[in-house]
Amino acid sequence: MLIASQLEPTYARTVYPCFDEPAMKATFNIRIVHDPSYVALSNMPAIDTSEMKDENGSLWTVTTFNTSLKMSTYITAFVICDFDYVTRTERGNEIRIWARKEAVKNGYVDYALNITGPIFSFLEDLLNISYPLPKTDLVALPDFGAGAMENWGLMTFQESSLMYLPSDKFTSRKAMIAIIVSHELGHQAYIFFFPFKWFGNLVTMNWWNDLWLNEGLASYFEYLGATFVEPKLSLDKIFYDHVVQPVLREDNEVGVRSLSESEDKIKASFSLISLFDSITYNKGASITWMLSGFLTEKLFIRALHSYLKEFSFSNANQDDLWTHIQMVVDAQDEVQLPASVKKIMDSWTCQNGFPVLTLNLTTGTISQEQFLNKKNENSTDSYNNTWIVPISWMRNGSSQPLMWLDKSSKTFPEMQVSESEYDWILLNVNLSGYYRVNYDQLNLRRLVRLLENNPKAIPAVCRFQLIDDVFALTQFGYIQIETALELTKYLAREDELFIWNVVLLNLVPENLESTLKNYEVYPLLKKYLLKRMLPIYHYYAGFIRQNVDALEDDYFAQVYLEKLFATACWLGLQDCLDLSSELYTKWMNDPEYKIPILIRRTVCCYGVAVGSDEEWNFAWEMYNRTDSTKEDKDILLSAMSCAKESWLLNRYLQYGLSDTLFSSNCTSIIILYVMTKDIGHRIAWEFVTENWPLLSERYGKELLRDVLKVMGRFVNTDVQIQELQVFYNTTLEEDEGVTATLLLEISKTENMERRELLTKVADWLHKNVDD
């Protein structure tokens, strides 16, 4: 048995009577009565244990903890467990990592122990603020909804966020643990991140509407901490890939809130739990990255030190932070700002969304507008937000002095270019600002030419951003798809996997692979893409065949190689199919052999796809082995749906109905896996309609909703709609039928738009496939 608390944001009041508000800080005296065979942990060290008997004569242990520092209710915490721990002392601070006994014995928490102390010291030195507690416990919980939580002195984590198996050679697991531990040490976390204790615990936001001060600053520093203990990670690449790019993709809907809303608006419109989202974490970190960039890290850290010192053990809002930064800016004359820190930063934290900058190179004019979906009639022109935008830029490969765009449009004479096609400009270098850039055709043509001749002239993060921006601008109706495709011509010379990943996610979205196979774009894409993928594919295939361990420090290979290989096999690259078959056969001949984890999902899928019932039956046998891990079982569930023979898929679906062969929650997963394959979707649909009474009884409407979502991708004609409609009419209540029909109409419209887009892509590929 195990008890662990999670009190953020407002659950302390369910544990003890309190004014459960972040601004009301107090000291806490905690005492826990528990079973003698368990240990009790809290924020502070235990100072006394005694025994007591209850009215039945049973013996209990009473653990009393030292009085806490002054802190908010939501970071009080307790854990009662029968775990073991490993320990070390860093600068007088005792660090203990607790976990299940066998996990400690097997060394699974040694890595976390080795990095926690150094990250603490790094943050203390960087911020010039000492950690005020005598001990820190980190506890790995087998089941924990929050991901991790920065309770002061007693941090709690999901096991997967803290445990590293010594047998796992690859750094991607280490990187995730380093990022998470680093975040929590910096402060507190949900889902993926952990905060830095200094932000949140030592200085807490006045109220939850400024939660980003805790989480955004912690999420920024977590990457500094993680790259300090794992220097092989590239800070700017990983920060853009994990933090900036994902939130730019989300922060463009009309209804998305701003980073800092008023208390009243939060109380009226949002639940507190909903604030723990990517706007708070990722946008908060991106804005902090931008702020540190235009201030310089030296001034930024100096201002943070002053802020943390003044508000230690109390509360602050974002204006307090701006005041401290302003004081530091006013005391020097190297960094000149176009407006007050508050005015600049309020434009980013108090408005929702972000700008897209449009550059005209002939005149040197840059204009800004809010980045919204131009295809959506609802995105009215009433959004006339303007931001005070720092523009880092380079010309012909040389960095230029920072510029500021502080109105909706401004002309910069130094950004006019000459007639020479070798004269080019790049904005937002290394993604130092939170915005997108829309270049005019003249500059784009020059960048396309430059990439074809010398891609390394543009830094890797800038290439990633250029491609990400241009596909986002296409998707939102700013430019035509053909413009984005021009930027892919150079890819045979692209050796960065994280850039390939963003290209493939845009050209071969995972949820559309099976749909794309049915269009004339597929053979053209196959010819165009494979020609460009071969150099990077062969480079990594060599490692897979000869020495996969050599990739143990290649973080992006561990995260993105699977997508590259899966696309190569999907496009029918013979070497990829042969390699999958070769490795799968090796496994069949020796079930103890481990297919490299980096491409295991792809190898299993295509091993089954190019094989016969023998390969399928082996996957089935391995799935049913008692020692297969949860991850392996999921890979095999997916792989068995890759079979190319319809009788095998039919048999698989029938197995799915059996109570004895699968746990009941697998059936719907099997149906969806089969349905998303190009030859499986009809087979799965017929299976669902034939077995609906039984499936409906087991899964109800949820399964149907998921099935309809997938089927919707294949709806192109009224006849197909009618076929689905007949099924709804016999199975659904009237009101549900109306909703389902509406969904179908939306799918049909989306599919028609997609068809138009694919026709344009096919036309462009026809003209460029032989380049």
C-alpha positions, -999 to 999 in steps of 0.1 A, spaced: 0 0 0 11 36 -6 -2 70 2 10 101 -16 -5 136 -16 -10 159 -46 -24 192 -33 -19 216 -62 -39 236 -70 -67 235 -44 -67 201 -26 -49 211 6 -83 222 19 -95 186 16 -67 173 38 -66 199 67 -86 231 75 -68 260 59 -71 292 38 -60 274 7 -46 303 -13 -11 306 -27 -7 341 -11 -15 329 24 18 314 36 25 298 69 48 275 88 35 239 92 40 214 120 32 180 106 29 147 125 18 114 109 5 83 127 12 52 106 17 15 105 51 6 120 63 -13 89 60 18 68 80 50 66 65 85 66 79 114 47 70 151 46 85 184 35 109 186 65 132 160 82 117 138 109 128 149 143 111 123 165 94 89 163 74 73 191 48 46 196 12 47 205 -16 21 209 -51 26 195 -83 16 213 -80 -20 200 -45 -23 215 -28 -22 180 6 -5 179 12 26 157 43 47 149 41 85 153 65 104 132 69 141 140 86 165 115 105 197 120 86 230 116 85 239 79 97 272 64 70 297 55 52 283 25 19 280 5 -5 253 14 -4 236 -20 33 225 -16 28 208 18 31 171 12 34 136 27 41 101 15 37 68 35 54 39 18 76 8 23 102 20 -2 140 19 0 162 49 -9 197 58 -22 213 89 -8 241 114 -12 249 149 2 254 179 -19 266 211 -2 251 200 31 217 191 16 208 155 20 193 141 -12 174 108 -11 157 91 -40 129 66 -29 114 38 -50 101 3 -48 127 -19 -31 136 -40 -62 139 -9 -83 164 6 -59 183 -28 -57 185 -29 -95 200 5 -97 171 21 -115 173 54 -95 211 58 -95 210 81 -125 185 104 -109 206 105 -78 238 113 -98 222 143 -115 200 158 -87 229 173 -67 248 188 -97 216 204 -110 209 219 -75 244 233 -74 242 246 -110 209 265 -102 223 278 -69 254 292 -87 234 305 -116 208 324 -96 232 331 -67 204 320 -42 210 291 -17 185 263 -14 170 268 21 160 233 32 183 207 49 170 177 29 153 168 -4 134 136 -10 124 126 -46 99 97 -46 91 75 -76 54 66 -75 41 36 -95 9 55 -104 7 93 -103 -16 114 -123 4 146 -123 37 135 -139 57 152 -111 51 177 -84 76 201 -67 65 200 -31 92 217 -11 116 191 2 94 162 -10 91 160 -47 69 132 -62 73 117 -97 58 90 -119 83 61 -119 89 66 -157 101 102 -150 127 91 -124 138 56 -133 166 48 -158 174 11 -165 213 7 -165 208 -17 -194 192 11 -215 221 26 -234 202 54 -250 203 90 -239 167 99 -248 154 84 -215 182 101 -196 173 134 -213 137 131 -203 146 124 -167 172 152 -166 146 177 -180 119 166 -155 141 165 -125 156 198 -135 121 214 -139 110 201 -105 142 214 -89 137 247 -106 101 243 -92 68 222 -100 51 200 -128 22 186 -147 23 160 -175 58 165 -187 76 191 -167 88 197 -132 93 231 -118 124 248 -103 119 250 -65 130 286 -65 101 297 -87 69 287 -69 82 275 -36 105 303 -25 87 330 -44 51 321 -53 26 339 -77 0 360 -58 -28 339 -74 -32 312 -101 -37 337 -129 0 343 -129 8 305 -127 31 310 -157 56 328 -134 61 295 -116 58 271 -146 72 292 -174 104 302 -156 108 266 -143 102 252 -178 129 276 -192 155 267 -166 148 230 -168 165 230 -202 195 249 -189 197 224 -160 193 193 -183 219 204 -208 243 212 -180 242 176 -167 239 161 -203 261 184 -223 257 162 -255 221 176 -258 219 206 -280 200 233 -260 186 253 -288 175 224 -310 158 205 -281 142 237 -268 127 246 -301 117 210 -309 101 204 -275 88 237 -264 85 265 -290 73 246 -321 45 226 -303 30 257 -286 31 278 -318 9 251 -333 -16 255 -305 -16 292 -297 -34 303 -329 -71 297 -322 -93 327 -315 -104 313 -281 -70 305 -266 -63 325 -235 -34 348 -229 -6 339 -205 -17 363 -178 -55 368 -175 -73 388 -148 -84 369 -117 -120 377 -125 -118 362 -160 -101 330 -147 -128 326 -120 -156 332 -146 -142 312 -176 -115 286 -166 -111 258 -141 -78 261 -123 -67 227 -135 -71 239 -171 -43 264 -165 -18 236 -162 -14 235 -200 10 242 -228 2 279 -228 14 282 -192 44 258 -195 56 261 -231 45 296 -240 57 308 -206 92 292 -213 93 306 -249 85 341 -237 112 337 -211 137 325 -237 129 356 -258 133 379 -228 166 364 -218 177 367 -254 171 405 -259 182 414 -223 213 391 -225 215 362 -201 238 381 -177 212 409 -171 183 385 -170 200 364 -143 210 395 -124 173 407 -124 161 373 -113 185 372 -84 172 406 -72 136 394 -77 141 361 -58 159 379 -30 132 406 -24 103 382 -25 117 352 -7 91 334 14 64 357 0 44 363 -32 48 383 -64 30 390 -97 44 396 -131 47 433 -126 71 427 -97 93 408 -120 92 435 -147 101 461 -120 132 442 -111 143 437 -147 137 474 -153 159 484 -124 187 462 -138 182 477 -173 183 513 -160 215 506 -141 235 499 -173 239 513 -208 248 484 -231 212 471 -237 188 498 -250 151 489 -251 125 507 -273 99 509 -244 96 500 -207 101 463 -198 65 462 -186 51 477 -219 72 452 -240 63 422 -219 26 430 -214 23 429 -252 33 392 -250 17 381 -217 -16 400 -217 -27 394 -253 -35 361 -267 -18 345 -297 13 358 -314 23 378 -345 34 367 -380 59 392 -395 58 398 -432 90 411 -448 92 430 -481 129 430 -492 125 455 -519 114 482 -495 128 468 -463 93 470 -447 82 446 -420 45 445 -410 29 424 -382 -5 409 -377 -20 382 -354 -13 347 -368 -48 333 -373 -64 309 -398 -72 330 -429 -93 301 -442 -117 304 -413 -144 330 -419 -148 334 -381 -113 348 -377 -126 384 -380 -104 414 -386 -112 428 -352 -80 413 -339 -57 443 -343 -32 433 -316 3 445 -320 34 433 -302 67 450 -294 88 425 -313 126 419 -310 140 410 -344 173 391 -345 185 387 -381 213 377 -403 223 389 -438 243 366 -461 253 345 -430 265 374 -408 246 383 -376 232 419 -375 224 442 -346 189 435 -329 160 455 -344 126 463 -328 92 464 -345 71 485 -321 41 493 -344 21 475 -370 45 483 -398 79 499 -401 106 503 -427 142 493 -420 164 507 -448 192 483 -438 170 453 -448 166 463 -484 185 439 -506 204 443 -538 197 428 -572 222 400 -565 206 366 -559 234 360 -533 220 388 -511 195 372 -486 181 379 -452 169 356 -424 148 368 -395 143 354 -360 177 337 -359 178 306 -337 142 312 -329 149 339 -304 114 354 -307 80 340 -303 66 346 -338 64 333 -373 80 349 -404 64 352 -439 91 362 -465 83 377 -499 88 355 -530 121 372 -538 138 363 -505 122 328 -505 136 321 -540 171 331 -528 168 310 -497 157 280 -518 187 285 -540 210 289 -510 197 257 -494 203 237 -526 239 249 -529 249 251 -493 223 242 -466 248 247 -438 250 284 -445 217 285 -425 220 272 -389 201 240 -383 175 255 -359 168 282 -386 163 256 -413 138 238 -390 120 270 -383 119 281 -419 103 248 -429 79 248 -399 69 284 -406 63 278 -443 41 248 -438 21 265 -410 16 295 -433 3 272 -460 -21 255 -436 -35 288 -424 -40 303 -459 -11 328 -460 8 312 -489 3 284 -514 15 248 -508 38 251 -539 59 277 -520 64 253 -491 73 224 -514 100 245 -531 118 245 -497 120 207 -497 140 204 -529 173 206 -511 165 177 -487 190 152 -502 216 174 -484 198 176 -451 214 154 -424 195 166 -394 168 141 -383 147 167 -364 144 187 -396 134 156 -416 108 148 -389 90 182 -393 90 177 -431 76 142 -429 50 152 -404 38 177 -429 40 156 -461 31 122 -446 9 129 -415 6 97 -395 -32 98 -395 -34 101 -433 -9 75 -444 -36 50 -454 -57 78 -472 -27 91 -492 -21 56 -507 -55 60 -525 -44 91 -544 -23 97 -574 0 118 -552 15 86 -537 36 73 -566 49 109 -572 57 114 -535 74 80 -535 97 90 -563 103 126 -551 109 118 -514 128 86 -517 154 102 -539 160 128 -511 157 104 -482 183 79 -494 214 96 -480 201 100 -445 183 66 -446 215 47 -456 236 66 -431 213 54 -402 206 19 -417 244 13 -416 243 19 -378 212 -4 -374 230 -32 -393 265 -29 -378 266 -10 -346 233 4 -332 251 12 -298 270 40 -316 238 60 -316 235 60 -278 243 98 -277 223 107 -308 192 121 -291 172 128 -322 179 94 -337 163 79 -306 133 101 -309 127 104 -347 145 76 -365 113 55 -363 94 81 -384 121 82 -410 122 44 -413 84 40 -412 81 65 -441 108 48 -461 91 14 -457 56 30 -464 71 44 -496 82 9 -506 120 14 -503 132 -22 -509 162 -19 -486 139 -8 -457 115 -38 -464 145 -61 -466 160 -48 -434 127 -52 -415 123 -87 -428 159 -96 -420 157 -83 -383 122 -99 -378 135 -133 -391 165 -130 -368 140 -126 -339 119 -155 -351 150 -177 -351 160 -165 -316 132 -151 -295 158 -138 -270 172 -115 -297 161 -78 -293 152 -58 -324 167 -23 -319 142 -3 -299 148 27 -322 129 11 -350 112 -19 -333 77 -7 -342 85 -3 -379 104 -36 -381 76 -56 -365 49 -40 -387 68 -46 -420 81 -79 -408 45 -90 -406 34 -71 -437 60 -87 -461 56 -121 -444 29 -147 -444 8 -164 -416 41 -177 -402 53 -142 -393 18 -132 -380 16 -163 -358 50 -156 -343 39 -120 -334 8 -136 -318 29 -160 -298 53 -133 -286 23 -111 -276 11 -139 -254 44 -144 -237 41 -136 -200 74 -116 -199 66 -92 -227 65 -56 -215 35 -33 -219 54 -14 -246 62 -45 -265 26 -57 -263 14 -24 -278 40 -27 -306 28 -62 -314 -9 -53 -312 -1 -27 -339 22 -50 -359 -5 -77 -363 -28 -52 -380 -1 -46 -407 -8 -80 -424 -14 -77 -461 -37 -107 -464 -74 -100 -456 -81 -134 -441 -54 -127 -414 -69 -93 -406 -104 -110 -404 -90 -136 -380 -73 -110 -359 -106 -90 -355 -124 -123 -346 -97 -129 -319 -104 -95 -306 -140 -104 -298 -128 -133 -276 -129 -128 -239 -103 -154 -233 -77 -142 -258 -76 -105 -249 -85 -82 -221 -117 -64 -231 -100 -30 -235 -78 -44 -264 -107 -51 -288 -114 -15 -297 -76 -8 -301 -73 -37 -325 -103 -25 -345 -88 10 -348 -53 -3 -357 -68 -24 -385 -91 4 -397 -62 28 -401 -44 5 -426 -50 10 -463 -64 -25 -469 -79 -28 -434 -104 0 -433 -131 -18 -453 -125 -51 -435 -127 -34 -401 -159 -15 -411 -177 -47 -422 -166 -63 -389 -180 -34 -368 -213 -34 -386 -217 -72 -384 -208 -73 -347 -224 -41 -336 -248 -55 -310 -220 -72 -291 -195 -43 -295 -221 -17 -285 -229 -36 -254 -192 -38 -245 -180 -3 -255 -211 18 -261 -209 50 -280 -172 57 -274 -161 30 -298 -185 42 -325 -172 78 -322 -136 66 -326 -145 44 -355 -165 71 -373 -135 95 -369 -113 71 -388 -140 61 -413 -146 98 -419 -111 100 -436 -124 78 -464 -156 96 -471 -154 113 -504 -188 109 -521 -225 111 -512 -228 74 -518 -203 67 -491 -221 90 -467 -254 72 -474 -238 39 -466 -226 51 -432 -260 69 -428 -279 36 -432 -258 21 -404 -265 51 -381 -302 50 -387 -304 14 -375 -280 17 -345 -283 53 -331 -309 73 -312 -323 101 -333 -303 129 -316 -270 109 -319 -278 102 -355 -280 140 -362 -246 146 -345 -230 117 -365 -244 130 -398 -230 164 -390 -196 148 -384 -198 131 -417 -206 163 -435 -176 180 -419 -154 150 -429 -166 152 -464 -158 189 -466 -123 183 -451 -117 155 -476 -127 176 -505 -103 203 -493 -76 177 -489 -83 164 -524 -79 199 -538 -46 203 -519 -33 168 -530 -42 177 -566 -20 208 -563 8 188 -546 5 162 -574 8 189 -601 38 204 -585 55 169 -580 48 161 -617 69 192 -627 96 187 -601 99 149 -595 129 146 -618 148 176 -605 
